[in-house]
Amino acid sequence: MKDATYEALQKKTLDSLTRVDRTLWMMEYCSPYGLDALLAAGKTSLLGAVSFLQKEIRFPHLVPDPTHGGFACSTFNAKTPGGDHILARNFDFKDAPCTVVWTHPENGYRSMAVADNTFFAYGIKHLLLEKRKTPKRVMAAPYASMDGVNEMGLACAVLEIKAKPTKQQTGKTPIMTMVAIRAILDKCATVSEAVALLRRYDMRDLLGVNYHYHIADASGKSVLVEYVNNEMYVIEQTTDGAPQALTNFFLTPGGDNKREMGRERFNNISCALEKTGGVMTEAEAMRVLSDNKVSYHHEWMPHMVYTLWSNVFNLADRSMILCAGMDYTKTYRFRLDAPCKAELLPAAEDTAK
């Protein structure tokens, strides 16, 4: 791609960045972001990936912010009374805005994901500087996405476990946590394809902790993927379409849960799913997320950990409702087919979806 073309697409991307609310932004990503080349290269560090992308596609100069924030996070899947399958998630990290990002790669599926601005250093202070030129570091958003849904109705989310990071070394091409999320959204149409993709790579976790994944698709299929002692394990549903929940400890036997978190949240969510038979509206799912939000002091860093966003993906119509910054009085709906459009739902709305 010629420099002028890339710069024009980059400008279009940056110009699309729009503030929705106090800690909520949205952006349509129009530029190439080099996923295929990055997957083939098998980079195993944030700086290595950024340096590679700068060389391969003239990616902007970026300084990733890998600060340990103190994850928590919760996920569960369910079915609406109308028969749509949903994936619900709380993303818990150090206080920061989030950005809804639409991507449409040439060699992949369109997707809508939510990025944590911490990972490209576009934090709270920038909310006070709206007239300032948008920094090019927001171009890292595709690789700072923590959950999302694609045009095939496949959704995924990543959660942290305070355990030894996965460092597989079986001779396969390595893949980093955040690249894996992007690859699942761009390359996979079903849960089975997502599991197969992860099996093709050696997982390398970032930031000195372990990660596991909740993946679901429009058919109702859901799996939890964990790595125990550098071995990949897939936790299947008990029956087709059955709900699953995930927080911050291993469900796989043999996992190191000495520093587990989220057992109470897991039990609360499991009880809610059992009580409803795994059937609930999107708004009811959001209330379960609200009931299990977090707010606590980081164990050794001088900041708080909050629920940065709560969202519910509808895998049938490829939409999402989202509450940012623990403000559950404001629920926004976003749609994959309507980039950079946010619909504020009426406060009393309890959607039947």
Stockholm file with secondary structure:
# STOCKHOLM 1.0

chainA/1-353         MKDATYEALQKKTLDSLTRVDRTLWMMEYCSPYGLDALLAAGKTSLLGAVSFLQKEIRFPHLVPDPTHGGFACSTFNAKTPGGDHILARNFDFKDAPCTVVWTHPENGYRSMAVADNTFFAYGIKHLLLEKRKTPKRVMAAPYASMDGVNEMGLACAVLEIKAKPTKQQTGKTPIMTMVAIRAILDKCATVSEAVALLRRYDMRDLLGVNYHYHIADASGKSVLVEYVNNEMYVIEQTTDGAPQALTNFFLTPGGDNKREMGRERFNNISCALEKTGGVMTEAEAMRVLSDNKVSYHHEWMPHMVYTLWSNVFNLADRSMILCAGMDYTKTYRFRLDAPCKAELLPAAEDTAK
#=GR chainA/1-353 SS CCHHHHHHHHHHHHHHCEEEETTEEEEEECSCCCHHHHHHHTCCSHHHHHHHHHHHHCCCCCCCCCCCCCCCCEEEEEECTTSCEEEEEEEEEESCCEEEEEECCTTSCCEEEEEEGGGGTCCGGGGGCTTSCCCGGGGGGGGGEEEEEETTSCEEEEEEESSCCCBCCSSSCEEEHHHHHHHHHHHCSSHHHHHHHHHTSEEECSTTSEEEEEEECTTSCEEEEEEETTEEEEEECSSTTCCCEECBSCCSTTCCCTTCBCHHHHHHHHHHHHHHTTBCCHHHHHHHHHHTCCEEECSSSSSEEEEEEEEEEETTTTEEEEEETTCTTCCEEEETTSTTCCEECCTTCCCCC
#=GC SS_cons         CCHHHHHHHHHHHHHHCEEEETTEEEEEECSCCCHHHHHHHTCCSHHHHHHHHHHHHCCCCCCCCCCCCCCCCEEEEEECTTSCEEEEEEEEEESCCEEEEEECCTTSCCEEEEEEGGGGTCCGGGGGCTTSCCCGGGGGGGGGEEEEEETTSCEEEEEEESSCCCBCCSSSCEEEHHHHHHHHHHHCSSHHHHHHHHHTSEEECSTTSEEEEEEECTTSCEEEEEEETTEEEEEECSSTTCCCEECBSCCSTTCCCTTCBCHHHHHHHHHHHHHHTTBCCHHHHHHHHHHTCCEEECSSSSSEEEEEEEEEEETTTTEEEEEETTCTTCCEEEETTSTTCCEECCTTCCCCC
//
